[in-house]
Amino acid sequence: MATTSAPRRTAGTLTAAGDLLRALAAPVRIAIVLQLREGERCVHELVDALAVAQPLISQHLRVLKSAGVVHGERHGREVMYRLVDEHLAHIVVDAVTHVEEGGSAARAEHREEA
C-alpha cells in the first residue's frame, strides 16, 4: 500500500496559518465572518445582527482586518466590511458544521458546563 506524504510547508507559512486561525478563534469573530459570508455589512448592521456592543464589534473587526480576513471600504460616513475571500468563510463554516454534527460535541458541552 503506497502512501503519499503531505507537502512540506515553510515555517513562515505555518506561522501565518496559525496567526490566521488565532484571529478566527473567538465566538464573536466567527459570528462576524458568518454574517459577512452573506454580504457586506457596516458596523451598526453587525451590532444589530449579533446583539453585541459597538465597541466590541469594532475591536473584533480590527483583529480580523489586521489578520487579512476582512477589508473595510468607506462609503460616505460608514465603512462597509467584507470578507477578503471565500476560503476564510469555508474554514469557519466547516468548523461550525463539524461542531453541529457532533464532531466536537463533548468539548463544547464541557465548556458550556464550566
C-alpha positions in Angstrom: 0.0 0.0 0.0 1.6 3.3 -1.1 1.3 6.3 1.0 1.9 9.9 -0.1 3.2 12.5 2.3 1.7 15.9 2.7 3.8 18.6 1.0 6.2 20.3 3.4 5.4 23.9 4.3 7.8 26.6 5.3 7.9 27.7 8.9 6.7 31.2 7.8 3.6 29.7 6.1 2.8 27.6 9.1 3.2 30.6 11.4 1.0 32.7 9.2 -1.7 30.0 9.1 -1.5 29.8 12.9 -1.9 33.5 13.2 -4.9 33.4 10.9 -6.6 30.6 12.9 -5.9 32.5 16.2 -7.6 35.6 14.6 -10.7 33.5 13.8 -10.7 31.8 17.3 -13.3 33.9 19.1 -17.0 33.4 19.1 -17.8 37.0 18.1 -15.3 36.9 15.2 -16.8 33.6 14.0 -20.2 35.2 14.1 -18.9 38.2 12.2 -17.4 36.0 9.5 -20.7 34.1 9.1 -22.5 37.5 8.7 -20.1 38.8 6.1 -20.4 35.5 4.3 -23.9 36.7 3.4 -22.6 40.0 2.1 -21.1 43.4 3.1 -22.1 44.8 6.4 -21.4 48.0 8.3 -20.7 48.1 12.0 -24.2 49.0 13.0 -25.6 46.1 11.0 -23.3 43.7 12.8 -24.2 45.2 16.1 -27.9 44.7 15.4 -27.5 41.2 13.9 -25.2 39.9 16.7 -26.6 41.9 19.7 -23.1 42.9 20.7 -21.9 46.4 21.7 -20.5 48.6 19.0 -17.0 49.0 20.7 -16.7 45.2 20.9 -17.7 44.7 17.3 -15.2 47.4 16.2 -12.4 45.7 18.3 -13.1 42.3 16.7 -13.2 43.9 13.2 -9.7 45.4 13.9 -8.4 42.0 14.7 -9.9 40.5 11.6 -8.7 43.3 9.4 -5.1 43.1 10.7 -5.2 39.3 10.1 -6.3 40.0 6.5 -9.7 38.3 7.0 -11.9 41.4 6.3 -11.5 44.5 4.3 -13.2 47.8 5.0 -14.2 50.4 2.5 -15.6 53.8 3.3 -18.9 54.7 1.8 -19.8 58.2 3.0 -19.9 58.1 6.7 -19.9 54.3 7.0 -17.3 51.7 6.5 -18.6 48.6 4.7 -16.8 45.4 5.7 -16.5 42.3 3.5 -14.5 39.1 3.6 -11.2 39.1 1.7 -12.0 35.8 0.1 -14.3 32.8 0.4 -11.5 30.5 1.8 -11.9 32.1 5.1 -15.7 31.6 5.2 -15.2 27.9 4.3 -12.8 27.5 7.3 -15.4 29.0 9.7 -18.4 27.2 8.1 -16.6 23.8 8.2 -15.7 24.3 11.9 -19.3 25.3 12.8 -20.7 22.3 10.8 -18.2 19.9 12.4 -19.4 21.0 15.9 -23.1 20.9 14.9 -22.7 17.4 13.6 -21.3 16.3 16.9 -17.6 16.2 16.0 -16.6 18.4 18.9 -19.8 18.0 21.0 -18.1 16.6 24.1 -15.6 19.5 24.2 -18.4 22.1 23.5 -20.6 20.6 26.3 -17.8 20.6 28.7 -17.1 24.3 28.1 -20.8 25.2 28.5 -20.9 23.4 31.8 -17.8 25.3 33.1 
